Amino acid sequence: MRKRVLVAMSGGVDSSVAAALVAERGDEAVGVTMKLLARAETGFGCCGSPADVDDAKRVAERLGIVHYVSDMAEIFESKVIRPYLDAYLGGTTPNPCVECNRALKFGHLLALSEAWGCDAVATGHYARVEDGRLFKALDRAKDQSYFLYSLDARALSRADFPVGGLGKDEVRAKARALGLKTADKPESMETCFVPNRDVRAFVAARADAAAPGLAPGPIRDRRGRELGRHAGLASYTVGQRSGLGLSGPDPRYVVELDPAENAVIVGATDEVWSRTIAVGAMTWTRGAPAGALRAEVRIRHRHAPAPAVVEPGPNATAAIRFDEPQRAPAPGQAAVVYSGDEVVGGGTILRGGGGA
């Protein structure tokens, strides 16, 4: 039976090929480019700059499918950018891609697809959905399942990831074979709305100059000794070594950010490692387990999933104990729970602890 599929087209090669594959299998593809920044003169990845919109439009014309632009700047500001700023100013390290997928691609776009009578939402994510369950992409180097853990059963029943079974080289080859202008378009390797990866400059430009996260303060060790001064909590993250400006024979790393004292806490290499983490805002793709779960947990996008015991707690919390200590679990980042290749849940890291 022919389906009507809303395809999120960012203007990149992955979403272009996703649209092509939807059309090739005989479904009706409805292309939509999200305009996420009100005044985006140049694009950094997927924010709907004029160049990205034009690329998506040209691909749609080449494929013979309809194409629309949806202005989502206000919701992107409130659901992604503002929480991103608040997190850095509050001493945590946010993950805006998780929130973009949750609130926009499988929040607002999903609602839009239903209003337009579409059966599914397709994106260029490298991930797979099988029988309403979320799995890693076949191309492990490009796997983006980490950013999709918050998709619930409703979203997964309507999610479509056409390139999830392909490698990046195959995707580019497909785009070239179809004559798509995005075939050799470079990938963005940064947060799409932060130019030049300069987080501090972006936060400083958007926040009140007197915001606590931008105020200088002490750099201390665990014993409370002041070792230096920092430039504002928004410039640091757990596990960071560079930019501390500390002298001494031994390397020191950020092990904690203390907003109450406006202090950066540093320690030796072994203090960066944690065996346990506390997680909040937990969601489960197929419902919370009745008790403790043996699984593998990823604490960063590029982190190799590590064996652990995940114990659900009250109020959407969980305690995670790794078999072996893990380096620098940063509050604000996502902890994503896997059972083999399947994503079963995830949440936001609140704190680490319990070193080796």
N, C-alpha and C positions, 0 to 999 in steps of 0.2 A: 504494500500500500504506500503510495507516494505521500511523503510528509512535507510539511512546511517548517523550515528551520531558520531561525534568526541566527546570523553569523556575525559575531563581533569582529570587525575588521579594523585593526590598529594601523594599517599601512605598512606592516612588516611582512616578511616572507612567510612566516608560519601561519598567520591568519589568512593570508592570501591563498595558500595551498589548502587550508581547511575549507575555505569557501569553494574552491575548485573541486575538492573531493566530495563535498555535499552535492554539488550540481552533477558531478559525474555519475553518482550512484542513482540519479533519477529523482532526487528530492528537489523541492523548490527552495532555493537559497535566497534569503532576504538579508542583504548586507547592511550593517549599521556601524558607523564609526562614532565612538564616544568623544565628544569635545569636553575635555576635563579641566582645562585651564582657560580662564576668561580671556587672557591676553597672551596666548602662546605664539610668538613670532617664529620660533624654531622649535623643533622637536627633540626630545631626549630619549624617546622610546615609544610611549603609547598614550600620550596626553592629547592627541588630536590637534597637533599644530597644522597650519595650512598645508605644509608639505606632506604631512602624513595623510590628511584628508584627501588631498589630490591623488596621492599614490593609491589609496584604497578605491577612490572613484575610478581611476584608470583600470585597475584590476577588475573591478565589477563590470566595467564596459567590455573588457576583453572576454570575460566569462559569460557575458550576456545576462547578468542578473541585476536586479534593482539594488539601489544603494541610497541610504539615508544617513544624515548626520544628526545625532541626538546631543543636545546641549545638557551636559550633566555637571557643569562647573560648580553649581551651588552644593549639590550633594557630595561631590568630590571634596570640596572645601570643608564641609561639616563632618564628613565621615572618615576622611583619610588625612587631609593636610592638617587640620586643627588637632586631632589626636596625636599626630606625628610630632607637632611642635610641643604639645603639652607633655608628651613622654620625655623628649630630650630635656625640656626645661625642668622636669621633675626627677631627672637622674636615672631614667631607664632608656633602653635601646629598642625603639619600635620596629615593627615589621609591616610597612605600609602595603606591601603586595598582598598579604593575608587579608587586610581590611578592604582593599580594592576588590578582591574576588568575592568577599563576603557581602559587601554592601552594594557594589555596582554590578559586576558581571553576573553574579548569581543572586542579586537582590533586585536592583532596579531593572536591569535588562531582562531578568526572568519574568518580572511582572509585566514589562513591556511586551515580551513575547506572547504571554497569555492574552493580553489585551488585543494583540494583532492576530490571534488565532494560530500561533505557531505551536508546533509540537515539541520543540527542543531549542536549546541555545547551544550553538557550536562556537568554540574558541580555538585558538592556535596553541593551547597548552600541550606540553608533553606529559601526558598522563593517560590513563585508560579507565573506562567505566564498563563493567561487565555485570549484568544482572543487578543493576542498582548498587554495585560496590565499586569503590575507588581503588585503583592499583597504580603502581609505578609505571612509568613509560618503559618501553623496551630499550630505548636509548638511555642508559643509565647516566651518561654524561650530561644529558639535557633534561633529565627528569625534573618536573615541577610539581609533583604530587604534594610536596611539603607545604606549598602555598595554598593548597585546596582542602586542607583537613577540615575546615569549618562547614563544608557542604553537608547538608542534612539529607535525609532520605528523599524529601520532595525535590530538592535541587538535583540530586544524583539521578533521579528518575527521568530528568529532562536534560541532563548534561550530555554533551557530545564533543569528544576530543578526537577529531579525524586524523591528526598527525601523531597520535600517541603510540601507534605501532610502527612508526617510521624513524629512521635516523636523520640527523640534520642534513647530511650530505644527500640523502634521498629526497628530502623536502626541497632543497635548492635545485637538484636535478629536475624534479617535477616542475618547479616554477619555470626553469629555463625551457623545458620542453613545451610548455604552454605559452611561452613568450610573455611572461608576466614581468613587468618592470621592476618588481621588488625582488627578483631572483637573487641578485647579488648585493642587496641592501645590507649594510653593516648592522650588527646587533647592538642594542644598547646594553651596557654592562653597569648601569648605575640606576639609582632611584629616578624614575622618569621626570619628576618635577623638581629635582635638585641639580642645577647646572654644575658641571665640573666636579661632582662628588663633594663639594664643599659644604658639608652639613652645617658647620658653625656659621658661615656667611649667610646661608639660607635662613637659619633660625634667627640670627641677629637681625636680618632684614625684615623678618615678619613679626618679631616679638617686641614687646616693650623693652627699651634699653635697660630698664631697671629690674627686669625679670630675674628672679633668683638664679635660674640656671645659667645666666650670663655673667653673674658677679664673680670676681676673683675670690679665692679662698685658700685654706691651707691644704697641703698634701701631707698626710700623716701615715705613720705605720700603725700596726695593730695595738701598740702600746701607747699610742696617743702622741708620740713625738712628732713635732713638725719638721719635715724634711725639705719643704719648699712651698711654692705657691702655684696654684692652678689658675687657668684663664676662664673658668666657668664650667659647670658640670656638663653642659651641652657639648663640650669638646672631647668628652671621654667616654669610654665604654669598658666593661669588665674584660680583662685579658690584654688590654693595651699596654704596650711598652714604650713606643716612640712618643715624642712630644712632651715627656714629663719634665725634662730639664733637670734631672737629678744626677749628681755626681756620686762616685763611689765605685768600689771594685766589683760589686755584684749587681746583676740586672734586677730591676724592680718592675713590677707589673701592677696595673689597677686590679684590685681584688674586690672593691666595693665602692659605690657612690653613696654618700650620706647626705641627702637633701636637708635634713633637720639641722645639721651642723655646717652645711655647704662645704663638705670636706671630701676630698678624694683619698681613699685609703689604698695604700700600696703594700705589696708583700713580695716575698721571694717566689721562685718558680713553683715550689710545691704548694704554695697557698692559693694558686690559681685553679687547682684541681678540686673537683667536688664529686663525692660518691652519691649524694642525694640532692634532689631539687624539689621544691614545692611549686605546684602549678595551679593556676586559677582559670576561670572562664572555660572550663573543659567542655568540649562537645564530643559526641560520639556518632560516627556515621551510621551505626546500626544499633544504637542504644547502649547505655552504660552496662558494663559487665556486673554480674552479681557480687563479685569479690575480686581479690587480687588477680592480676593478669600477667603472665609471662609474655614479654614482647620485646621488640627492638625500638629504641627511641632515638630520634634525631633532634639535636638541640640547635642546629643551624642548617641552612640550606645545603652547604657543602660538607656537613658533618656525616661521617659514616654511621648509620644506625647502630646503636650499641645495645647489647642485651641488658635487660632490666626487669624489675618487678614493678608494675604500676598498680597502685592501690587507690581506687576511687574513694573520695571523701564527701562530706556534706557540702551543699551549696556550690556544686560544680567545681570542686577542687580535686586534686590528686597528689599523692606522694609517690615519687619515683626514686627507686634505689637501683643504681647501676651495679652490675657485677664488678666493674672496674671503674675507678674515678675518671671523670671526663673533664676536659679542659674548658674553663671559662664559660659556664652557663650564664648568660647575661639576662638579668631581669628585663622583661619587655619582649624578648624574643619568643618564638614559638617552640614548644616541645611537641613533636609529632610522633604518634604511636603507630607502629607497624606490626602486623602479623605476617611475616614473610614479605610478599610484595604488596599486600593490602594495607591501605590506610584505615585504621579503625577509630582514630580519634586524635585529639590534640588540645592544647591550651596555651596559656601565656605563662612563661616562667616568672615566678614571684621572687624566688631567692634560691641560692645554692647553699651547700653546707656539707659538713662531714667529710672533709678531705680524703686522704688515703685511709 
